[in-house]
Structures are given as structure tokens and as C-alpha cells.
């Protein structure tokens, strides 16, 4: 498709962006980074750099399907982290001081050359992040494959609600091209964009697999992460110049496999536990009167004891114990958003209780899902939010039991460093950052606990964790997951919200790292004169 604005057209012919595209396509991390340093020196705005980075990778970060059958084994083909890294850069850049503010975007540029065509990476036909350990053929890397070419918009007739329903049906049936074209058509009318974007996010949030133990092929909420990144990047760039963001993010929503059974179970739990109905073999639809009333009227917070009891029922008891417990809180007037705050604390607890560096996949993605749901809840007044609350609880229950059945879910003994009480908040924050960079999770968590117990302002610790996660590269999870926890620490109103910072330190310091995780940040610091990074 042609560029969607004169501004975009003029930028795309820029020699620096042409050079960036050339280096990305050559899978040259160092060369792409050198071009990025030049862009920073010229003072190019972050939205412009994000737009161009997404334009370059958008055709090559799709897959035909998110599963493969390889000689008798079902394998998962991961979702795009180039787009998610860009979203993290958008927010982390605001949390870092001075010249370091460009570091998160440096991590995105460093990663993109390794994130192209992951379909072929998985079978050693292309180099990159997912082909680590494979021996590649000599010579230049193969050109990345475009699995889904870009499309022109398609307009539908009829009321907006009906057109959104038609789009959702296309997504449900996996009609990828038609669904993408219709979504582009919906986005053409500025007055209808907000409703279309809400439905895009909703379509991602309902797509969560219904089991995980002994599975390595599962969707962990990535469709919702990709939809959220699409929305936030599009808003930052401006929709008139953000077509490539839609290509990178909105097209994927219909790519299979699609799992809706856990959302169906959550929807039926509303009928069974909240409404007291007996299910019958008839079609159900819409939102119940009680759902609407709870969304409109329930305002009461959860106290510490109520939070602990809810988390214990979700984490420690098998299904369905948490379902009547959650329902009782709603019937008692508790705010659904406050319950989601408590669920976020529960996921943070699972992260804290995970000790195997290779076993963070379920808890980290469960946290990102609950963070995304909180963002969705606050941004869109979608009528199905209460069903998604039940789904979040179900996901957390799955994640906790997966950890327990695989030998994790053990509460750690958090030991605060001696004499920590004599230190100021900035001094403790510096020690948090140093421990994370040293990959010393017990010490990092201990220093965060000391800061929490001191009663001092936690802003320095939040900045330290943002800095630490931005320094650790070669995998966007390092930035994404910590960012989600830091975002929620700023919004969450639960009395136990400090656990979110403990989880951020635990994940940043303990989750597995690839290669030299400080390589990118050292290069950035040396090139742009940020001495603390060198």
C-alpha cells in the first residue's frame, strides 16, 4: 500500500531510515544500532523513530499460524516482540533520566534484526532470536518471508454494532485477510475508531488457552498484548500516519489458532455463580442486568485480609474454589476494578514464588495479561469487562497450578540487607539497580523490601527498576514485564501493591538472559556519552 500521508512519504525517503532498513534486513544489529545513534544525535522525535521501525519490520513479523506440526510434535510459533518492545520503549523512555531516555528504543532497534520471520527461525531456515543454538548456513542470511501481504480497506454497510459483529465473526473463523481489510475499513472513519479499537483489544483479551500443564504450545494472552501495543503506538504516532502499526498488529488478531474456551467458561461462570442459572443448550448473548449493575454501582475496595483470602483461593486451591469466592465479593459490593488490583497482586506473588529461571513463561505472561486488562478496563467502558475479570482469575489459577506442578510456587525468605534502615531512598534505589544488573535476585528483592519497609518515597526505586530493566537486553521480556509491574504500581490501589515492585525486581534479576545482556546498553552509552552505561 502507498504511504498514508505526505509526512510519512517524505520520512520514508530519508537516507537514515533507508540505511536503517538496509541494516535490519541484513540482520545487522550493530549496523542498525549505529544508524539509530545518528538519529538520536539529530534529535529525531521518538514517535517518528517508532513509526519507521514498525514500518520496516511489519511485513516480516507475521506467521501463517501460531502453531506448527513438525514431524509429529506440536510446536508454538511465538508472537511478535518487535511491536511489544516498541510499546515498552514508548513508556520507559519517559521514566529514564537525560541521555539514558533513548536506551529503551536502542533495545528495540537491537532486537528487531533478530525478530524477523520467526516461522523460519523455528526450523533453522533463518537466523535470529528463536534460532539460537542452530547452525546457520554460510553466506548472507535469506530474505525474510512476507507471510501476509498488506491489504486495502474494505467498507461494510449497516450500523456500527453490526459491522463490529461481522468483523468479530471473521476473526473467530480465522478469515485473516477479510478480517484485516474490514478492520482497516472501520478505522477510516475517525468517529468510529474508538469503538473499533475497543473491539480489537477485546478480541485479544478473550483469546487465552484453557490448559497449560505439559503444554509448550499455548497462547498466553499475546493477542491482547499486540492489540494494546497497536493502540498505544497508533495514538502516539497519530492514526493518519500509523497504517504500518495496524499492519503489524491488527492483522494478527485472526491468525490461528484461536482459543475461546476459557472465555466461554468465564462467561458461563457469570451465569452460574452470579446469576444462579442452570445452563441449557441454547445460545446466550449480551450482558446480564446484574453484570451492568455491578459495573455501574460496585465501588467498595478490598482490604488486606480480603485480598489475602482471594489470592489464597486462586493460587492454592483447585478450580472451582475461586469462582464462588470471587462472586461473593461482587455480591458484597466490592469494586470489580479493585478485585482486578488484587488479582494483579496475586500474579506478582506467583512471580515472586518462581525460582527456576526457565519457568517464568506462564507467570510473566499472566502478569502482562492482567496489566493489559487493567489498561483496557480504564480506557474502554466495554460491556463484557466482568466476564474478563472471571477470565483473569481463571488464568491466574492455571498459572499458579502450572508452577506448583512443575516444582515452583515456593514462598521465598526475603532477607533485608543489614543496616539498610540508615540509607536514604536514592541510596537504596542504587542498590536495587546494582543487584538487578548483577542478576542477584535475592539481594534485589531484599533491597526493594527494605525500601518498602522504610516508609520513604518509592519513586527512586521505581526509576531504578526502570533503568535496570532497560539496560538488560537480547529479549524484550526484560523491558515488557517490569514495565507492566511499574505501571500498575502507579495505578493499583490495593494495600499489598508493594508486592508488584518485589516481583519486578525478581523477574528482572532472575528471568533467563541470553548472551551478554549488557552489550546493547554499553554500546549505547559509549556512542552517546552516557558514562554510567559503559
Secondary structure in CASP SS format (residue, H / E / C, confidence):
PFRMAT SS
TARGET T0000
AUTHOR 0000-0000-0000
METHOD secondary structure of the structure
MODEL  1
X C 1.00
X C 1.00
X C 1.00
X C 1.00
X C 1.00
X H 1.00
X H 1.00
X H 1.00
X H 1.00
X H 1.00
X H 1.00
X H 1.00
X C 1.00
X C 1.00
X H 1.00
X H 1.00
X H 1.00
X H 1.00
X H 1.00
X H 1.00
X H 1.00
X H 1.00
X H 1.00
X H 1.00
X H 1.00
X C 1.00
X C 1.00
X C 1.00
X H 1.00
X H 1.00
X H 1.00
X H 1.00
X H 1.00
X H 1.00
X H 1.00
X H 1.00
X H 1.00
X H 1.00
X H 1.00
X H 1.00
X H 1.00
X C 1.00
X C 1.00
X C 1.00
X C 1.00
X H 1.00
X H 1.00
X H 1.00
X H 1.00
X H 1.00
X H 1.00
X H 1.00
X H 1.00
X H 1.00
X H 1.00
X H 1.00
X H 1.00
X H 1.00
X C 1.00
X C 1.00
X C 1.00
X C 1.00
X C 1.00
X C 1.00
X C 1.00
X C 1.00
X E 1.00
X E 1.00
X E 1.00
X E 1.00
X C 1.00
X C 1.00
X E 1.00
X E 1.00
X E 1.00
X E 1.00
X C 1.00
X C 1.00
X C 1.00
X C 1.00
X H 1.00
X H 1.00
X H 1.00
X H 1.00
X H 1.00
X H 1.00
X H 1.00
X H 1.00
X H 1.00
X H 1.00
X H 1.00
X H 1.00
X H 1.00
X H 1.00
X H 1.00
X C 1.00
X C 1.00
X H 1.00
X H 1.00
X H 1.00
X H 1.00
X H 1.00
X H 1.00
X H 1.00
X H 1.00
X H 1.00
X H 1.00
X H 1.00
X H 1.00
X H 1.00
X H 1.00
X H 1.00
X C 1.00
X C 1.00
X C 1.00
X C 1.00
X C 1.00
X H 1.00
X H 1.00
X H 1.00
X H 1.00
X C 1.00
X C 1.00
X C 1.00
X C 1.00
X C 1.00
X C 1.00
X C 1.00
X H 1.00
X H 1.00
X H 1.00
X C 1.00
X C 1.00
X C 1.00
X C 1.00
X C 1.00
X C 1.00
X C 1.00
X C 1.00
X C 1.00
X C 1.00
X C 1.00
X C 1.00
X C 1.00
X C 1.00
X C 1.00
X C 1.00
X C 1.00
X C 1.00
X C 1.00
X C 1.00
X C 1.00
X C 1.00
X C 1.00
X C 1.00
X C 1.00
X C 1.00
X C 1.00
X C 1.00
X H 1.00
X H 1.00
X H 1.00
X H 1.00
X H 1.00
X H 1.00
X H 1.00
X H 1.00
X H 1.00
X H 1.00
X H 1.00
X H 1.00
X H 1.00
X C 1.00
X C 1.00
X C 1.00
X H 1.00
X H 1.00
X H 1.00
X H 1.00
X H 1.00
X H 1.00
X H 1.00
X H 1.00
X H 1.00
X H 1.00
X H 1.00
X H 1.00
X C 1.00
X C 1.00
X H 1.00
X H 1.00
X H 1.00
X H 1.00
X H 1.00
X H 1.00
X H 1.00
X H 1.00
X H 1.00
X H 1.00
X H 1.00
X H 1.00
X H 1.00
X H 1.00
X H 1.00
X H 1.00
X C 1.00
X C 1.00
X C 1.00
X C 1.00
X C 1.00
X C 1.00
X C 1.00
X C 1.00
X C 1.00
X C 1.00
X C 1.00
X C 1.00
X C 1.00
X C 1.00
X C 1.00
X C 1.00
X H 1.00
X H 1.00
X H 1.00
X H 1.00
X H 1.00
X H 1.00
X H 1.00
X H 1.00
X H 1.00
X H 1.00
X H 1.00
X H 1.00
X H 1.00
X H 1.00
X H 1.00
X H 1.00
X C 1.00
X H 1.00
X H 1.00
X H 1.00
X C 1.00
X H 1.00
X H 1.00
X H 1.00
X H 1.00
X H 1.00
X H 1.00
X H 1.00
X C 1.00
X H 1.00
X H 1.00
X H 1.00
X H 1.00
X C 1.00
X C 1.00
X C 1.00
X C 1.00
X C 1.00
X C 1.00
X H 1.00
X H 1.00
X H 1.00
X H 1.00
X H 1.00
X H 1.00
X H 1.00
X H 1.00
X H 1.00
X H 1.00
X H 1.00
X H 1.00
X H 1.00
X H 1.00
X C 1.00
X C 1.00
X C 1.00
X C 1.00
X C 1.00
X C 1.00
X C 1.00
X C 1.00
X C 1.00
X C 1.00
X C 1.00
X C 1.00
X C 1.00
X C 1.00
X H 1.00
X H 1.00
X H 1.00
X H 1.00
X H 1.00
X H 1.00
X H 1.00
X H 1.00
X H 1.00
X C 1.00
X C 1.00
X E 1.00
X C 1.00
X C 1.00
X C 1.00
X H 1.00
X H 1.00
X H 1.00
X H 1.00
X H 1.00
X H 1.00
X H 1.00
X H 1.00
X H 1.00
X H 1.00
X H 1.00
X H 1.00
X H 1.00
X C 1.00
X C 1.00
X C 1.00
X C 1.00
X H 1.00
X H 1.00
X H 1.00
X H 1.00
X H 1.00
X H 1.00
X H 1.00
X H 1.00
X H 1.00
X H 1.00
X H 1.00
X C 1.00
X C 1.00
X E 1.00
X C 1.00
X H 1.00
X H 1.00
X H 1.00
X H 1.00
X H 1.00
X H 1.00
X H 1.00
X H 1.00
X H 1.00
X H 1.00
X H 1.00
X H 1.00
X H 1.00
X H 1.00
X H 1.00
X H 1.00
X H 1.00
X C 1.00
X C 1.00
X C 1.00
X C 1.00
X C 1.00
X C 1.00
X C 1.00
X C 1.00
X H 1.00
X H 1.00
X H 1.00
X H 1.00
X H 1.00
X H 1.00
X H 1.00
X H 1.00
X H 1.00
X H 1.00
X H 1.00
X H 1.00
X H 1.00
X H 1.00
X H 1.00
X H 1.00
X H 1.00
X H 1.00
X H 1.00
X C 1.00
X C 1.00
X C 1.00
X C 1.00
X C 1.00
X H 1.00
X H 1.00
X H 1.00
X H 1.00
X H 1.00
X H 1.00
X H 1.00
X H 1.00
X H 1.00
X H 1.00
X H 1.00
X H 1.00
X H 1.00
X H 1.00
X H 1.00
X H 1.00
X H 1.00
X H 1.00
X H 1.00
X H 1.00
X H 1.00
X C 1.00
X C 1.00
X C 1.00
X C 1.00
X C 1.00
X C 1.00
X C 1.00
X C 1.00
X C 1.00
X C 1.00
X C 1.00
X C 1.00
X C 1.00
X C 1.00
X H 1.00
X H 1.00
X H 1.00
X C 1.00
X C 1.00
X H 1.00
X H 1.00
X H 1.00
X H 1.00
X H 1.00
X H 1.00
X H 1.00
X H 1.00
X H 1.00
X H 1.00
X H 1.00
X H 1.00
X H 1.00
X C 1.00
X C 1.00
X C 1.00
X H 1.00
X H 1.00
X H 1.00
X H 1.00
X H 1.00
X H 1.00
X H 1.00
X H 1.00
X H 1.00
X H 1.00
X H 1.00
X H 1.00
X H 1.00
X H 1.00
X C 1.00
X C 1.00
X C 1.00
X C 1.00
X H 1.00
X H 1.00
X H 1.00
X H 1.00
X H 1.00
X H 1.00
X H 1.00
X H 1.00
X H 1.00
X H 1.00
X H 1.00
X H 1.00
X H 1.00
X C 1.00
X C 1.00
X C 1.00
X C 1.00
X C 1.00
X H 1.00
X H 1.00
X H 1.00
X H 1.00
X H 1.00
X H 1.00
X H 1.00
X H 1.00
X H 1.00
X H 1.00
X H 1.00
X H 1.00
X H 1.00
X H 1.00
X H 1.00
X C 1.00
X C 1.00
X C 1.00
X C 1.00
X C 1.00
X C 1.00
X H 1.00
X H 1.00
X H 1.00
X H 1.00
X H 1.00
X H 1.00
X H 1.00
X H 1.00
X H 1.00
X H 1.00
X H 1.00
X H 1.00
X H 1.00
X C 1.00
X C 1.00
X C 1.00
X C 1.00
X C 1.00
X C 1.00
X C 1.00
X C 1.00
X H 1.00
X H 1.00
X H 1.00
X H 1.00
X H 1.00
X H 1.00
X H 1.00
X H 1.00
X H 1.00
X H 1.00
X C 1.00
X C 1.00
X H 1.00
X H 1.00
X H 1.00
X C 1.00
END
